[in-house]
Amino acid sequence: MQYGMFMMPSHPPERDMYVAHQWDLDCLEMADNLGFSEAWIGEHFTSPWEPIPAPDLMIAQALMRTKNIKLCTGVHLLPYHHPAELACRVAYLDHMAQGRFMFGIGSSGLPTDYRLFDVDGMNGQHRRMTRESIDIILKLWQSEEPFEYKGDFWDVNYPEPFLDSLRFFIKPYQKPHPPIGVASVSIGSETLKIAGERGIVPMSR
């Protein structure tokens, strides 16, 4: 049996953000020393109790303090990121991790996060954005030829090479991409359908 851990991370709102960050890094280092196989790190933007809007930045630092544990976004909230930018950032992090990264994705659930980014979390817009975003990310990672994607929320162009030196080149280290997990909160969750359609690992908490 293997053990993993999930970190929101949670901290009292009065705790200094730098101190909280160092505490989280200490926890990840301890988990690695104890033999935990993986650690998932959350993402929120409007919860003072969960003060981490960029789990990939924590992972980048934790990679320097750990040796074996897999470090995972738990989860990147896809409606709040441009998929082309996130595809490049995640692929780059995957190279830094050298096989110790897993890409967790989700649709979000905090009403104040919805409000901050002007996303309608009541009519399913966030779930439709998640579906479109992962389609774009996977297409960017797996395609070798230029394409144009016209979506309901994002338009993305995989560019033609320019002057033999400028081209889209940031593909993941793990092939065809890092393991992907998608978060859900109920049996009938739309994100579980996305997981089933694309062979993605379903997650719940």
Backbone as CSV, one residue per row, in Angstrom:
resi,resn,N_x,N_y,N_z,CA_x,CA_y,CA_z,C_x,C_y,C_z
1,MET,0.839,-1.192,0.000,0.000,0.000,0.000,0.880,1.250,0.000
2,GLN,0.464,2.246,-0.772,1.164,3.525,-0.804,0.313,4.596,-0.141
3,TYR,0.971,5.572,0.441,0.283,6.658,1.117,0.554,7.974,0.394
4,GLY,-0.508,8.765,0.276,-0.378,10.103,-0.267,-0.990,11.103,0.686
5,MET,-0.833,12.373,0.384,-1.399,13.419,1.237,-1.980,14.527,0.375
6,PHE,-2.973,15.201,0.940,-3.587,16.357,0.295,-3.438,17.557,1.213
7,MET,-2.953,18.663,0.664,-2.805,19.909,1.409,-3.632,20.981,0.727
8,MET,-4.550,21.633,1.481,-5.285,22.731,0.860,-4.355,23.862,0.373
9,PRO,-3.336,24.255,1.067,-3.014,24.061,2.480,-3.852,24.990,3.353
10,SER,-4.086,24.596,4.592,-4.902,25.390,5.513,-4.019,26.078,6.550
11,HIS,-4.316,27.354,6.786,-3.594,28.141,7.793,-4.549,29.160,8.400
12,PRO,-4.348,29.532,9.664,-5.121,30.636,10.227,-4.856,31.905,9.419
13,PRO,-5.881,32.705,9.142,-5.685,33.896,8.310,-4.638,34.861,8.852
14,GLU,-4.427,34.852,10.163,-3.467,35.790,10.739,-2.018,35.342,10.561
15,ARG,-1.799,34.125,10.101,-0.427,33.637,9.925,0.225,34.319,8.723
16,ASP,1.434,34.778,8.905,2.186,35.409,7.821,2.309,34.446,6.635
17,MET,2.131,34.948,5.422,2.117,34.075,4.248,3.467,33.399,4.022
18,TYR,4.543,34.116,4.286,5.865,33.501,4.127,6.062,32.381,5.136
19,VAL,5.673,32.628,6.378,5.790,31.606,7.423,4.947,30.386,7.059
20,ALA,3.733,30.631,6.577,2.854,29.526,6.178,3.484,28.716,5.046
21,HIS,4.068,29.417,4.098,4.694,28.740,2.958,5.850,27.853,3.416
22,GLN,6.666,28.374,4.317,7.790,27.579,4.821,7.296,26.362,5.601
23,TRP,6.214,26.534,6.350,5.632,25.410,7.095,5.170,24.326,6.125
24,ASP,4.537,24.738,5.028,4.076,23.765,4.029,5.252,23.031,3.390
25,LEU,6.317,23.743,3.090,7.499,23.099,2.523,8.102,22.097,3.504
26,ASP,8.108,22.460,4.788,8.600,21.527,5.809,7.752,20.257,5.833
27,CYS,6.433,20.421,5.710,5.533,19.257,5.702,5.809,18.355,4.505
28,LEU,6.031,18.955,3.349,6.310,18.164,2.149,7.642,17.430,2.274
29,GLU,8.626,18.091,2.848,9.916,17.437,3.058,9.782,16.274,4.038
30,MET,8.994,16.478,5.097,8.774,15.407,6.067,8.038,14.235,5.420
31,ALA,7.026,14.536,4.606,6.281,13.474,3.925,7.205,12.658,3.028
32,ASP,8.119,13.332,2.349,9.085,12.625,1.506,9.975,11.721,2.352
33,ASN,10.450,12.232,3.471,11.322,11.442,4.347,10.589,10.245,4.949
34,LEU,9.275,10.376,5.141,8.476,9.287,5.709,8.046,8.261,4.661
35,GLY,8.333,8.531,3.407,8.025,7.569,2.362,6.684,7.744,1.686
36,PHE,6.018,8.895,1.878,4.770,9.146,1.164,5.049,9.158,-0.341
37,SER,4.110,8.616,-1.103,4.335,8.483,-2.544,3.982,9.745,-3.316
38,GLU,3.023,10.523,-2.818,2.590,11.710,-3.552,1.969,12.722,-2.606
39,ALA,1.980,13.983,-3.030,1.347,15.066,-2.274,0.640,15.990,-3.254
40,TRP,-0.618,16.301,-2.934,-1.446,17.159,-3.784,-1.637,18.496,-3.084
41,ILE,-1.462,19.585,-3.829,-1.465,20.924,-3.251,-2.545,21.748,-3.934
42,GLY,-3.438,22.318,-3.130,-4.622,22.990,-3.647,-4.368,24.382,-4.202
43,GLU,-5.430,24.953,-4.770,-5.382,26.296,-5.352,-6.703,27.003,-5.071
44,HIS,-6.621,28.149,-4.400,-7.779,29.024,-4.225,-7.306,30.466,-4.236
45,PHE,-8.238,31.365,-4.499,-7.887,32.766,-4.663,-8.551,33.686,-3.646
46,THR,-9.616,33.235,-3.010,-10.375,34.132,-2.130,-10.646,33.515,-0.765
47,SER,-9.871,32.523,-0.355,-10.056,31.908,0.958,-8.846,32.200,1.835
48,PRO,-8.970,33.097,2.821,-7.837,33.385,3.700,-7.331,32.156,4.454
49,TRP,-8.180,31.148,4.604,-7.771,29.923,5.281,-6.986,28.995,4.359
50,GLU,-7.019,29.248,3.069,-6.302,28.416,2.093,-5.495,29.339,1.175
51,PRO,-4.432,29.934,1.722,-3.774,31.061,1.042,-2.724,30.642,0.014
52,ILE,-3.143,29.904,-1.009,-2.176,29.539,-2.048,-2.833,29.613,-3.426
53,PRO,-2.584,30.690,-4.169,-3.150,30.829,-5.505,-2.278,30.226,-6.601
54,ALA,-1.120,29.657,-6.237,-0.192,29.157,-7.258,0.526,27.910,-6.748
55,PRO,-0.140,26.751,-6.767,0.507,25.537,-6.258,1.755,25.146,-7.033
56,ASP,1.839,25.531,-8.299,3.030,25.193,-9.083,4.277,25.885,-8.548
57,LEU,4.111,27.079,-7.956,5.267,27.758,-7.375,5.757,27.024,-6.132
58,MET,4.818,26.533,-5.325,5.225,25.738,-4.170,5.908,24.448,-4.617
59,ILE,5.361,23.803,-5.640,5.965,22.571,-6.145,7.387,22.829,-6.630
60,ALA,7.598,23.947,-7.320,8.932,24.259,-7.827,9.941,24.345,-6.687
61,GLN,9.535,24.953,-5.575,10.439,25.023,-4.429,10.573,23.671,-3.736
62,ALA,9.471,22.950,-3.610,9.498,21.659,-2.918,10.356,20.638,-3.661
63,LEU,10.447,20.762,-4.972,11.300,19.847,-5.734,12.752,19.924,-5.277
64,MET,13.163,21.101,-4.810,14.541,21.282,-4.371,14.799,20.681,-2.995
65,ARG,13.720,20.405,-2.259,13.868,19.900,-0.888,13.444,18.448,-0.733
66,THR,13.019,17.813,-1.810,12.551,16.428,-1.758,13.284,15.599,-2.806
67,LYS,13.198,14.273,-2.664,13.934,13.392,-3.564,13.055,12.400,-4.313
68,ASN,12.010,11.919,-3.666,11.242,10.819,-4.254,9.754,11.101,-4.424
69,ILE,9.174,11.863,-3.530,7.731,12.070,-3.528,7.285,12.769,-4.815
70,LYS,6.150,12.340,-5.361,5.564,13.020,-6.508,4.752,14.212,-6.012
71,LEU,4.911,15.334,-6.661,4.264,16.579,-6.262,3.229,16.951,-7.320
72,CYS,2.025,17.281,-6.863,0.881,17.357,-7.767,0.055,18.606,-7.481
73,THR,-0.435,19.241,-8.534,-1.398,20.322,-8.341,-2.732,19.695,-7.972
74,GLY,-3.314,20.183,-6.884,-4.517,19.522,-6.382,-5.649,20.487,-6.023
75,VAL,-6.123,21.305,-6.912,-5.944,21.196,-8.369,-5.778,22.581,-8.975
76,HIS,-5.256,22.641,-10.215,-5.358,23.873,-10.979,-6.823,24.041,-11.397
77,LEU,-7.380,25.195,-11.118,-8.780,25.482,-11.441,-8.836,26.050,-12.857
78,LEU,-9.201,25.218,-13.808,-9.039,25.546,-15.221,-9.820,26.770,-15.682
79,PRO,-11.010,27.082,-15.147,-11.703,28.270,-15.637,-10.942,29.573,-15.406
80,TYR,-9.955,29.563,-14.512,-9.259,30.790,-14.146,-7.891,30.935,-14.809
81,HIS,-7.585,30.074,-15.762,-6.290,30.124,-16.443,-6.503,30.036,-17.948
82,HIS,-5.739,30.832,-18.693,-5.769,30.649,-20.142,-5.105,29.313,-20.454
83,PRO,-5.765,28.436,-21.198,-5.227,27.085,-21.394,-3.879,27.039,-22.102
84,ALA,-3.609,27.956,-23.020,-2.311,27.941,-23.700,-1.192,28.296,-22.727
85,GLU,-1.436,29.292,-21.897,-0.425,29.683,-20.904,-0.196,28.572,-19.897
86,LEU,-1.290,27.949,-19.430,-1.159,26.883,-18.440,-0.480,25.658,-19.047
87,ALA,-0.775,25.346,-20.287,-0.131,24.206,-20.950,1.379,24.382,-20.984
88,CYS,1.836,25.589,-21.285,3.278,25.849,-21.321,3.881,25.785,-19.927
89,ARG,3.205,26.382,-18.965,3.735,26.426,-17.595,3.821,25.034,-16.985
90,VAL,2.786,24.233,-17.191,2.763,22.879,-16.636,3.802,21.998,-17.328
91,ALA,3.931,22.123,-18.637,4.937,21.335,-19.357,6.341,21.682,-18.874
92,TYR,6.583,22.951,-18.641,7.891,23.387,-18.133,8.151,22.801,-16.746
93,LEU,7.153,22.863,-15.869,7.295,22.296,-14.530,7.531,20.793,-14.597
94,ASP,6.898,20.132,-15.543,7.082,18.693,-15.707,8.541,18.359,-16.011
95,HIS,9.195,19.200,-16.793,10.628,18.991,-17.053,11.447,19.206,-15.782
96,MET,11.097,20.219,-15.005,11.826,20.472,-13.758,11.681,19.297,-12.792
97,ALA,10.527,18.645,-12.818,10.237,17.563,-11.867,10.815,16.224,-12.302
98,GLN,11.134,16.071,-13.590,11.771,14.840,-14.071,10.998,13.578,-13.670
99,GLY,9.695,13.606,-13.903,8.873,12.429,-13.623,8.199,12.434,-12.266
100,ARG,8.390,13.498,-11.484,7.789,13.559,-10.141,6.623,14.540,-10.090
101,PHE,5.929,14.712,-11.185,4.817,15.667,-11.216,3.560,14.998,-11.751
102,MET,2.421,15.337,-11.144,1.112,14.954,-11.665,0.244,16.203,-11.728
103,PHE,-0.562,16.268,-12.764,-1.347,17.460,-13.100,-2.789,17.261,-12.659
104,GLY,-3.148,17.866,-11.536,-4.523,17.816,-11.062,-5.304,19.015,-11.560
105,ILE,-6.529,18.763,-12.032,-7.363,19.832,-12.586,-8.752,19.777,-11.956
106,GLY,-9.451,20.904,-12.011,-10.803,20.960,-11.489,-11.536,22.179,-12.007
107,SER,-12.808,22.287,-11.602,-13.685,23.343,-12.112,-13.906,24.479,-11.132
108,SER,-13.501,24.305,-9.877,-13.683,25.290,-8.809,-14.988,25.052,-8.063
109,GLY,-15.089,25.657,-6.887,-16.286,25.475,-6.089,-16.588,26.618,-5.139
110,LEU,-15.674,27.585,-5.024,-15.896,28.706,-4.114,-16.635,29.834,-4.827
111,PRO,-17.766,30.284,-4.284,-18.522,31.350,-4.956,-17.735,32.643,-5.097
112,THR,-16.838,32.917,-4.145,-16.047,34.143,-4.245,-14.962,34.033,-5.318
113,ASP,-14.458,32.828,-5.557,-13.547,32.642,-6.697,-14.297,32.862,-8.008
114,TYR,-15.512,32.315,-8.110,-16.331,32.560,-9.306,-16.474,34.056,-9.555
115,ARG,-16.805,34.773,-8.478,-17.066,36.206,-8.596,-15.816,36.963,-9.026
116,LEU,-14.680,36.601,-8.453,-13.427,37.286,-8.768,-13.125,37.232,-10.259
117,PHE,-13.379,36.085,-10.875,-13.050,35.895,-12.287,-14.269,36.030,-13.201
118,ASP,-15.399,36.437,-12.636,-16.632,36.638,-13.406,-17.030,35.367,-14.157
119,VAL,-16.993,34.247,-13.437,-17.418,32.956,-13.976,-18.726,32.555,-13.312
120,ASP,-19.693,32.122,-14.091,-20.986,31.710,-13.548,-20.890,30.265,-13.073
121,GLY,-20.861,30.098,-11.758,-20.774,28.764,-11.191,-22.116,28.118,-10.934
122,MET,-23.198,28.784,-11.305,-24.539,28.257,-11.057,-25.139,27.590,-12.285
123,ASN,-24.779,28.055,-13.464,-25.392,27.502,-14.683,-24.484,26.512,-15.414
124,GLY,-23.366,26.138,-14.787,-22.480,25.159,-15.398,-21.395,25.729,-16.281
125,GLN,-21.282,27.069,-16.331,-20.246,27.664,-17.172,-18.858,27.158,-16.781
126,HIS,-18.599,27.029,-15.476,-17.271,26.599,-15.021,-16.939,25.192,-15.514
127,ARG,-17.940,24.328,-15.582,-17.691,22.964,-16.071,-17.445,22.950,-17.579
128,ARG,-18.177,23.783,-18.305,-17.952,23.863,-19.757,-16.569,24.443,-20.054
129,MET,-16.153,25.396,-19.245,-14.816,25.965,-19.414,-13.741,24.920,-19.126
130,THR,-13.976,24.094,-18.109,-13.017,23.037,-17.780,-12.880,22.055,-18.933
131,ARG,-13.999,21.650,-19.495,-13.979,20.712,-20.629,-13.215,21.312,-21.814
132,GLU,-13.498,22.566,-22.130,-12.825,23.207,-23.259,-11.334,23.384,-22.979
133,SER,-11.004,23.760,-21.761,-9.609,24.000,-21.409,-8.761,22.743,-21.537
134,ILE,-9.230,21.630,-20.997,-8.417,20.406,-21.067,-8.297,19.922,-22.509
135,ASP,-9.334,20.149,-23.321,-9.230,19.801,-24.744,-8.097,20.587,-25.408
136,ILE,-8.020,21.884,-25.102,-6.982,22.732,-25.696,-5.602,22.315,-25.202
137,ILE,-5.482,22.103,-23.899,-4.185,21.731,-23.325,-3.667,20.436,-23.945
138,LEU,-4.519,19.426,-24.018,-4.093,18.149,-24.593,-3.752,18.287,-26.073
139,LYS,-4.520,19.101,-26.778,-4.249,19.296,-28.209,-2.896,19.978,-28.409
140,LEU,-2.582,20.961,-27.573,-1.286,21.629,-27.672,-0.142,20.663,-27.369
141,TRP,-0.335,19.807,-26.400,0.718,18.867,-26.016,0.927,17.757,-27.042
142,GLN,-0.144,17.357,-27.702,-0.070,16.170,-28.554,0.089,16.482,-30.037
143,SER,-0.210,17.702,-30.438,-0.152,18.049,-31.863,1.269,18.418,-32.280
144,GLU,1.603,18.081,-33.499,2.882,18.475,-34.086,2.680,19.454,-35.238
145,GLU,1.443,19.616,-35.662,1.133,20.499,-36.776,0.357,21.714,-36.282
146,PRO,0.532,22.862,-36.927,-0.219,24.056,-36.553,-1.726,23.823,-36.656
147,PHE,-2.477,24.498,-35.807,-3.936,24.405,-35.852,-4.535,25.677,-35.279
148,GLU,-5.805,25.874,-35.571,-6.593,26.947,-34.970,-7.736,26.315,-34.197
149,TYR,-7.915,26.746,-32.969,-9.006,26.243,-32.128,-9.913,27.422,-31.805
150,LYS,-11.154,27.323,-32.210,-12.141,28.352,-31.925,-13.146,27.779,-30.934
151,GLY,-13.084,28.217,-29.703,-13.952,27.687,-28.674,-14.999,28.681,-28.225
152,ASP,-15.782,28.283,-27.249,-16.786,29.174,-26.678,-16.161,30.181,-25.724
153,PHE,-15.004,29.833,-25.159,-14.380,30.685,-24.148,-12.979,31.140,-24.534
154,TRP,-12.269,30.333,-25.315,-10.904,30.684,-25.710,-10.674,30.335,-27.172
155,ASP,-9.908,31.178,-27.842,-9.397,30.880,-29.176,-7.886,30.716,-29.063
156,VAL,-7.364,29.640,-29.638,-5.934,29.340,-29.544,-5.404,28.986,-30.929
157,ASN,-4.246,29.521,-31.264,-3.596,29.230,-32.538,-2.241,28.583,-32.281
158,TYR,-2.070,27.354,-32.754,-0.761,26.700,-32.737,-0.011,27.271,-33.936
159,PRO,1.012,28.113,-33.714,1.555,28.909,-34.817,2.430,28.116,-35.779
160,GLU,2.438,28.583,-37.017,3.418,28.098,-37.985,4.807,28.543,-37.529
161,PRO,5.841,27.724,-37.755,7.208,28.166,-37.438,7.540,29.452,-38.188
162,PHE,8.327,30.302,-37.552,8.683,31.593,-38.132,10.207,31.715,-38.170
163,LEU,10.751,31.908,-39.356,12.193,32.089,-39.549,13.012,30.920,-39.003
164,ASP,12.435,29.745,-38.974,13.127,28.521,-38.545,13.586,28.537,-37.092
165,SER,13.267,29.579,-36.346,13.746,29.641,-34.963,12.637,29.904,-33.953
166,LEU,11.499,30.375,-34.415,10.381,30.656,-33.516,9.268,29.657,-33.801
167,ARG,8.884,28.900,-32.767,7.860,27.876,-32.951,7.337,27.461,-31.584
168,PHE,6.210,26.769,-31.559,5.710,26.202,-30.308,6.509,24.938,-30.020
169,PHE,7.164,24.880,-28.868,8.067,23.757,-28.604,7.937,23.168,-27.203
170,ILE,7.180,23.778,-26.315,7.164,23.337,-24.920,6.191,22.175,-24.753
171,LYS,6.719,20.981,-24.841,5.950,19.760,-24.627,6.350,19.157,-23.278
172,PRO,5.483,18.366,-22.660,5.809,17.795,-21.354,7.006,16.845,-21.397
173,TYR,7.621,16.671,-20.240,8.711,15.703,-20.085,8.172,14.284,-20.146
174,GLN,7.071,14.018,-19.424,6.453,12.697,-19.423,5.597,12.544,-20.681
175,LYS,5.634,11.384,-21.280,4.950,11.156,-22.549,3.761,10.213,-22.380
176,PRO,2.624,10.561,-23.005,2.414,11.748,-23.832,2.223,13.029,-23.023
177,HIS,2.035,12.885,-21.713,1.872,14.035,-20.819,1.934,13.515,-19.393
178,PRO,2.074,14.387,-18.403,2.059,13.914,-17.018,0.715,13.283,-16.681
179,PRO,0.686,12.356,-15.718,-0.602,11.807,-15.282,-1.547,12.936,-14.878
180,ILE,-2.807,12.807,-15.275,-3.805,13.846,-15.008,-4.877,13.281,-14.092
181,GLY,-5.220,14.041,-13.066,-6.334,13.700,-12.190,-7.334,14.834,-12.185
182,VAL,-8.618,14.513,-12.128,-9.649,15.553,-12.127,-10.492,15.424,-10.868
183,ALA,-10.703,16.557,-10.199,-11.436,16.576,-8.937,-12.937,16.579,-9.171
184,SER,-13.665,15.923,-8.260,-15.127,15.910,-8.306,-15.654,15.959,-6.883
185,VAL,-16.904,16.365,-6.741,-17.501,16.467,-5.405,-18.741,15.602,-5.247
186,SER,-19.206,14.964,-6.332,-20.402,14.129,-6.232,-20.345,13.032,-7.289
187,ILE,-21.161,11.997,-7.100,-21.180,10.864,-8.025,-21.582,11.307,-9.432
188,GLY,-22.501,12.256,-9.524,-22.974,12.709,-10.828,-22.215,13.890,-11.384
189,SER,-21.038,14.149,-10.861,-20.272,15.320,-11.267,-19.920,15.282,-12.750
190,GLU,-20.035,16.425,-13.399,-19.664,16.547,-14.807,-18.184,16.256,-15.011
191,THR,-17.363,16.590,-14.008,-15.934,16.340,-14.162,-15.617,14.847,-14.195
192,LEU,-16.460,14.020,-13.553,-16.262,12.573,-13.655,-16.513,12.086,-15.079
193,LYS,-17.469,12.717,-15.762,-17.708,12.380,-17.165,-16.490,12.744,-18.014
194,ILE,-15.904,13.901,-17.718,-14.696,14.310,-18.434,-13.588,13.290,-18.209
195,ALA,-13.453,12.837,-16.957,-12.428,11.840,-16.633,-12.652,10.556,-17.416
196,GLY,-13.893,10.085,-17.449,-14.191,8.848,-18.157,-13.969,8.955,-19.649
197,GLU,-14.319,10.087,-20.234,-14.174,10.274,-21.679,-12.711,10.316,-22.115
198,ARG,-11.856,10.816,-21.230,-10.466,11.059,-21.625,-9.465,10.147,-20.922
199,GLY,-9.957,9.191,-20.154,-9.048,8.293,-19.456,-8.250,8.965,-18.366
200,ILE,-8.857,9.961,-17.728,-8.204,10.720,-16.661,-8.583,10.115,-15.314
201,VAL,-7.673,10.162,-14.361,-7.926,9.600,-13.037,-8.931,10.467,-12.283
202,PRO,-10.048,9.908,-11.793,-10.992,10.687,-10.979,-10.484,10.817,-9.550
203,MET,-10.744,11.975,-8.947,-10.337,12.222,-7.566,-11.511,12.797,-6.797
204,SER,-11.540,12.557,-5.493,-12.571,13.114,-4.630,-11.968,13.348,-3.262
205,ARG,-12.611,14.199,-2.477,-12.150,14.429,-1.110,-13.344,14.691,-0.216
